[in-house]
Amino acid sequence: MSTISRRLLVHAVVVAAVFWSPRPAVAQTAAAAGQATTPAPLEAGFHDGFFVQTADGSTRLVFGMVAQTDGRFFVDDPDAPISTFTIRKARPTLSGTITKYFDFNVMPDFGNGTAVLENAYFDIRFSPKFRVRSGKDKAPIGYEMLIGDAYVLFLERSLANSLVPNREVGIQVQGDLASNRLSYSAGVFNGIPDGSSSTTDLDTNNAKDLEGRIIVSPFQSTQSPDRALNGLGFHFGGSTGQQAGALPTFRTSAQQAYFSYATGVEASGTRTRVTPAVFYYHKAFGGYGEYVRSAQPVTLNGVETHVVNQAWEVTASYLLTGEHASAGIVRPRNDFDPANGHWGALQLIARYATLTVDGDVFLAGLASAGSSREAKSIAIGADWYPTAYIKLYGTFERTLFEGATGAGRPAEHAILFRTQLAF
C-alpha cells in the first residue's frame, strides 16, 4: 500500500470515529471557489489512554480500558462458598471532546458474564465553574463511590457503599469553585435501590430523586503541594425522593449475600440518604472515613415500617516506595524493569467497615431467612503497581455477622486477589 493510500485510510477512520468540527470559514470559502484545501493536521498518541485529536486539541477521541480478573478463595470449613476465578470487569471506554465545550463518555461492561451499559453521558461545559451533564453516570452521593473504579484500594468497595446507589440516569450540574477548593454536583435522577446500578435505564414510577454532594479542600494549594494540610478535605452527600417497589440485597466483598428482605416487602415512601466523609492524603499516606445513613419506609401486607439502616468505614494506605498517595492514579517513581532493579510501587492497605440493619426489620418479620442484622469486616492487603496502568491486588478479609434469623451465620474468611489493566 502506498504512503498516500495509508494516509487516506487513516483519515477515513478518524473522520468516522470523531464528530468532526466545522472547518474554518476561510477553508470553506476556498473550497467553494474550487481551490485546493489542506486537511487539518491530526495528532495521535498515548497519555493515560490512546487518543486522536485535532492539532489544537479542541476535538479529541480517547480510547480507554479497565479489565480485571479476580480470584476469590474461602478458607472456611466445612460450608465455605465456592472458590472461583472471574472476569470482574471488562470495560472498553470511548470518551472525548467535541469542539472544545462538549464532552462525552460511553463505557459498557462485559464482566460477570453479562453486558451492561455502565456510563453514557454528555457534558456541556460553560466554564470550569459550571457544566451540565445528562445521561448515565455515578450518583453524586457517597465519597468512596465517586473514586474511580480502577483506583479504589480494595477489590470491592466497603460495606458502607451498600447504602448508596452506584450508577443512575438523570441530569446534573457540576463545577469547581474557589481555585478548586470546592466542588459541587447536584441533579435529578430516576432513583434506584441502595447499593445497585440502573440496568434497564428506565424509571419504574413517576417520582424522582434529588441528589447532590459538595467536597471542600480548604487548605489545598498548588504552590505548596507538600504542605501537611494540603490533602485534607471534607465531603457531604445526600439524596431524597420517593421510592416504590424493589429493595436492596447486601453482600460481602466476596459477593456473598448476607441480608435481603422477605418476599412481599416493598419500598413505599420518601427515602433519604446522608453521607458525610473526611479524607486526607499527605505524601505516601492516604486515608478516608465515611458514614452513611439510609432511611426508607417499607410495607408488608399493608403494614408500614420506617427502616433506618446505617454503616461506616475507615480506610488507610501507605506507599512503601515513597510515591504520593491520592484518590486517583498512582504513578511509580520507577516502572517495572527487573533488569535494572526497578519493581514499581508497593502500597499497604487496611480497612474496617460495618453495616447495621434497623432492628425493626427483624422484629416485624421483614427479613428473609438466614439474613444477618449486622456485618463487620476487617481487611488488610497490598497493592503492587508495576506501572501506572497495571495493578495487582492481594487482600485478606474477615467478616463477622450478628443477629441472624434462624441459625447464626458463621464468619467469612476470604483471600481475594486481582490483576488489572486500566488506562
C-alpha positions in Angstrom: 0.0 0.0 0.0 1.4 3.4 -1.0 2.1 6.2 1.5 -0.8 8.2 0.0 -3.2 5.3 0.4 -2.2 4.7 4.0 -2.8 8.4 4.8 -6.2 8.3 3.1 -7.1 5.2 5.1 -6.1 6.8 8.4 -8.0 10.0 7.7 -11.2 8.0 6.8 -11.1 6.1 10.0 -10.6 9.2 12.1 -13.4 11.1 10.4 -15.8 8.1 11.0 -14.9 7.9 14.7 -14.9 11.6 15.6 -17.7 14.1 15.3 -15.7 16.5 13.2 -15.7 20.2 14.0 -16.7 22.7 11.3 -13.9 23.9 9.1 -12.9 27.5 9.3 -14.8 29.9 7.1 -11.6 30.6 5.0 -11.3 26.9 4.2 -15.0 26.7 3.2 -14.7 29.8 1.0 -11.6 28.3 -0.7 -13.5 25.0 -1.3 -16.5 26.9 -2.7 -14.1 28.7 -5.1 -12.7 25.4 -6.3 -9.3 26.0 -4.7 -7.3 23.1 -3.2 -7.6 22.8 0.6 -5.3 21.1 3.1 -6.9 18.9 5.7 -6.3 20.0 9.3 -3.4 18.1 10.8 -4.1 15.4 13.3 -2.2 14.2 16.3 -2.3 10.7 17.8 -0.5 9.1 20.8 -0.9 7.7 24.3 -1.4 9.7 27.5 -3.4 7.7 30.1 -5.3 6.3 27.1 -4.9 6.2 23.3 -6.0 9.4 21.6 -6.6 11.1 18.3 -7.2 14.8 18.2 -7.0 17.9 16.1 -3.9 20.0 16.3 -5.4 22.5 18.7 -6.9 19.7 20.9 -10.5 21.1 20.6 -11.8 17.8 19.2 -10.4 14.7 20.8 -11.2 11.0 20.9 -9.8 8.8 23.7 -9.9 5.0 23.9 -9.5 3.5 27.4 -9.9 0.1 29.1 -10.5 -1.4 32.5 -10.0 -5.2 32.6 -10.0 -7.1 35.9 -9.5 -10.8 36.6 -10.3 -11.8 40.2 -9.7 -14.8 42.4 -12.0 -15.4 45.4 -10.9 -18.2 47.7 -12.5 -19.1 51.0 -10.7 -20.7 53.9 -13.8 -21.5 55.9 -14.7 -25.2 56.6 -16.9 -27.0 56.1 -19.6 -24.8 54.5 -17.5 -22.3 52.6 -18.8 -20.8 49.4 -17.3 -22.0 46.1 -13.9 -20.5 45.3 -13.6 -19.2 41.8 -11.9 -17.1 39.2 -14.0 -14.5 37.5 -13.8 -11.7 35.0 -14.9 -8.9 37.3 -14.8 -6.0 34.8 -14.2 -5.7 31.1 -14.9 -2.1 30.2 -13.7 -0.5 26.9 -14.3 3.2 27.1 -14.7 5.9 24.5 -14.5 9.4 25.7 -13.6 12.8 24.3 -14.3 16.4 23.5 -16.2 17.9 20.6 -15.3 21.4 19.5 -13.9 22.4 22.9 -17.0 22.7 25.0 -18.8 19.3 24.7 -17.6 16.1 26.4 -18.8 12.6 26.2 -18.2 9.2 27.8 -19.5 5.8 26.8 -18.5 2.7 28.8 -20.1 -0.7 28.5 -19.1 -3.6 30.8 -18.8 -7.2 29.7 -17.7 -8.6 33.0 -19.5 -11.2 35.2 -20.9 -12.9 32.1 -23.3 -10.0 31.2 -23.3 -6.9 29.0 -24.3 -3.7 30.8 -24.0 -0.1 29.9 -22.2 1.5 32.8 -21.6 5.1 31.6 -23.3 7.0 28.8 -23.3 10.8 29.4 -22.8 14.0 27.6 -21.4 17.3 29.1 -21.9 20.9 28.1 -19.0 22.9 29.7 -19.9 26.6 30.1 -16.9 27.1 32.3 -14.8 25.2 34.9 -17.4 26.5 37.5 -20.5 25.2 35.7 -21.2 22.3 33.4 -24.3 20.3 32.7 -24.2 16.5 32.4 -27.0 14.4 31.1 -27.2 10.6 30.9 -25.9 7.7 33.0 -23.1 8.3 35.5 -22.2 7.7 39.1 -24.7 9.1 41.6 -23.2 12.1 43.3 -23.7 10.9 46.9 -21.1 8.6 48.5 -17.4 9.6 48.7 -15.8 6.2 48.2 -18.3 5.5 45.4 -17.0 8.5 43.5 -13.4 7.2 43.5 -12.7 5.7 40.0 -13.3 2.0 39.6 -9.6 1.4 38.8 -8.4 3.4 41.8 -10.2 2.0 44.8 -7.7 0.4 47.2 -9.5 -2.9 47.7 -11.1 -5.2 45.1 -14.6 -4.2 46.2 -15.9 -1.1 47.9 -16.7 -1.2 51.6 -19.9 -2.4 53.3 -20.9 1.3 53.7 -21.3 1.6 50.0 -24.2 -0.9 50.2 -26.3 2.1 51.3 -25.7 4.4 48.4 -26.6 4.0 44.7 -24.0 3.4 42.0 -24.9 4.5 38.5 -28.2 6.2 37.6 -29.8 8.0 34.7 -30.6 11.7 35.1 -29.3 15.3 34.6 -27.0 17.2 36.9 -24.9 20.3 37.2 -21.3 20.3 38.3 -18.5 22.7 38.9 -15.3 23.6 40.7 -15.0 26.9 42.6 -12.5 28.8 44.8 -9.4 27.7 42.9 -10.7 24.0 43.0 -11.0 24.1 46.8 -14.8 23.5 46.5 -16.5 21.2 44.0 -20.2 20.5 43.8 -22.7 18.3 41.9 -26.5 18.2 42.1 -29.2 16.8 40.0 -32.4 14.9 39.4 -32.3 11.1 38.8 -34.7 8.2 38.3 -33.8 6.8 41.7 -32.7 3.2 42.4 -32.4 1.0 45.5 -29.3 1.3 47.7 -26.2 -0.4 46.5 -27.4 -1.0 43.0 -27.0 0.3 39.5 -29.6 1.1 36.9 -29.8 -1.8 34.4 -32.9 -1.1 32.3 -32.2 2.6 32.4 -35.9 3.3 32.8 -37.8 4.6 35.8 -40.3 2.3 37.5 -42.5 5.2 38.8 -43.1 8.9 38.2 -41.2 10.0 41.3 -37.6 11.2 41.0 -34.6 11.5 43.4 -32.8 14.8 44.2 -29.2 14.0 44.8 -26.1 16.1 45.4 -22.7 16.5 47.2 -20.1 19.1 47.9 -16.4 18.5 48.5 -14.3 21.1 50.3 -10.5 21.1 50.5 -9.9 24.3 52.4 -6.1 24.1 52.6 -5.4 22.9 49.0 -2.6 24.8 47.3 -0.8 24.1 44.0 2.0 26.3 45.1 2.7 24.2 48.3 1.8 20.6 47.3 3.7 19.1 50.3 2.1 21.3 53.0 0.7 19.0 55.7 -2.9 20.1 55.4 -2.9 20.4 51.6 -4.6 17.0 51.2 -7.3 17.4 54.0 -10.8 17.6 52.7 -14.5 17.1 53.7 -17.3 15.6 51.8 -21.1 15.8 52.3 -23.6 14.0 50.1 -27.3 13.2 50.3 -30.5 12.4 48.5 -34.2 12.5 48.9 -37.1 11.1 46.8 -40.0 8.7 46.5 -39.3 5.1 46.2 -41.6 2.2 45.5 -41.0 -1.5 44.7 -37.6 -3.2 44.9 -35.4 -3.2 47.9 -31.7 -3.9 48.2 -29.7 -7.1 49.0 -26.5 -6.6 50.9 -23.3 -8.6 50.0 -19.8 -9.0 51.4 -16.7 -8.1 49.4 -16.6 -11.8 48.2 -20.1 -11.1 46.7 -21.9 -13.4 49.2 -25.4 -12.2 50.2 -25.9 -11.8 53.9 -29.1 -9.8 54.1 -32.2 -9.5 52.0 -35.8 -8.5 52.6 -38.6 -11.2 52.8 -40.8 -11.8 49.8 -43.6 -9.3 49.5 -41.7 -6.5 51.3 -41.6 -3.3 49.2 -40.3 0.3 49.4 -43.2 2.7 49.9 -42.4 6.3 50.6 -39.8 9.0 50.9 -36.2 7.7 51.1 -33.4 9.9 52.4 -29.7 9.3 52.5 -27.0 11.3 54.2 -23.3 10.6 54.0 -20.6 12.8 55.5 -16.9 11.9 54.9 -13.4 13.1 55.6 -10.3 12.3 53.6 -6.6 13.1 54.0 -3.7 12.5 51.6 -0.1 13.5 52.5 3.0 12.2 50.8 2.8 8.4 51.0 -0.2 8.3 53.3 -3.8 8.2 52.2 -7.0 7.6 54.1 -10.6 8.4 54.5 -13.6 7.7 56.7 -17.3 7.7 55.7 -20.7 7.4 57.5 -23.9 6.5 55.6 -27.5 6.6 56.8 -30.4 5.5 54.6 -34.0 5.8 55.8 -36.9 4.2 53.9 -40.5 3.3 54.7 -41.3 -0.3 53.7 -44.6 -2.2 53.7 -45.7 -5.8 54.0 -49.4 -6.7 53.7 -50.4 -3.0 54.1 -48.4 -2.5 57.3 -45.7 0.2 57.1 -42.4 0.1 58.9 -39.9 3.0 58.9 -36.4 1.5 58.4 -33.2 3.3 59.1 -30.0 1.4 58.1 -26.6 2.7 59.0 -22.9 2.0 58.0 -19.5 3.4 58.4 -15.9 2.6 57.3 -12.3 3.8 57.7 -9.7 3.0 55.1 -5.9 3.8 55.2 -3.0 3.2 52.9 0.8 3.8 52.8 3.1 3.6 49.8 6.3 1.9 50.9 8.1 3.0 47.8 7.5 6.7 48.6 5.1 7.8 45.8 2.4 10.4 46.6 -0.9 8.9 47.6 -4.2 10.2 46.1 -7.7 9.2 45.2 -6.5 8.8 41.6 -3.8 7.1 39.7 -0.6 6.0 41.4 2.5 6.7 39.2 5.5 4.7 40.3 8.8 6.5 40.6 10.4 3.7 38.5 8.3 1.5 36.3 8.8 -2.3 36.4 12.2 -3.1 34.9 13.8 -6.0 36.7 16.9 -5.9 34.6 17.7 -2.5 36.2 16.4 -3.4 39.7 13.1 -1.5 39.3 9.9 -3.0 40.6 7.3 -0.3 40.5 5.3 0.9 43.6 4.1 -1.1 46.6 1.2 0.0 48.8 -0.1 -1.4 52.1 -3.8 -1.1 52.8 -6.2 -1.7 55.7 -9.9 -1.2 56.2 -12.6 -1.6 58.8 -16.3 -1.4 58.0 -19.6 -2.2 59.5 -23.3 -2.1 58.3 -26.3 -2.4 60.7 -29.8 -3.1 59.5 -32.6 -1.5 61.6 -33.7 -3.8 64.3 -37.4 -3.2 63.5 -36.9 -5.1 60.2 -36.3 -8.3 62.3 -39.0 -7.5 64.9 -41.6 -7.1 62.1 -40.5 -10.2 60.2 -39.4 -8.3 57.2 -36.0 -10.1 56.7 -35.6 -13.2 54.7 -34.5 -16.5 56.3 -30.7 -16.5 57.0 -30.4 -12.7 56.9 -28.0 -11.1 59.4 -28.7 -7.8 61.1 -25.1 -6.7 61.2 -21.9 -7.3 59.3 -18.4 -6.2 60.4 -15.4 -6.6 58.2 -11.7 -6.1 58.7 -9.4 -6.3 55.6 -5.7 -6.0 55.1 -3.6 -6.3 52.0 -1.2 -4.9 49.5 -1.4 -3.3 46.0 1.5 -3.6 43.6 1.8 -1.1 40.7 4.4 -2.3 38.1 3.4 0.7 36.1 0.7 3.3 36.4 -1.6 1.2 34.2 -1.0 -2.3 35.7 -2.2 -3.1 39.3 -2.2 -6.3 41.3 -4.3 -6.5 44.4 -4.0 -9.0 47.2 -6.2 -8.9 50.4 -7.4 -11.0 53.2 -10.9 -10.1 54.7 -12.7 -11.4 57.7 -16.4 -10.6 58.0 -18.4 -11.3 61.2 -22.2 -11.5 61.3 -24.6 -10.9 64.2 -28.3 -11.1 64.8 -29.1 -13.6 62.1 -32.6 -15.0 61.5 -32.6 -18.7 62.2 -29.2 -20.4 62.7 -26.3 -18.0 63.2 -24.2 -17.3 60.2 -20.5 -18.3 60.5 -17.8 -15.8 59.9 -16.5 -15.4 56.4 -12.8 -15.5 55.7 -11.8 -14.7 52.1 -8.5 -14.4 50.3 -9.1 -12.1 47.3 -6.7 -11.1 44.5 -6.9 -9.3 41.2 -4.9 -8.4 38.2 -5.9 -5.2 36.5 -5.2 -3.3 33.3 -6.5 0.2 33.4 -5.9 3.3 31.2 
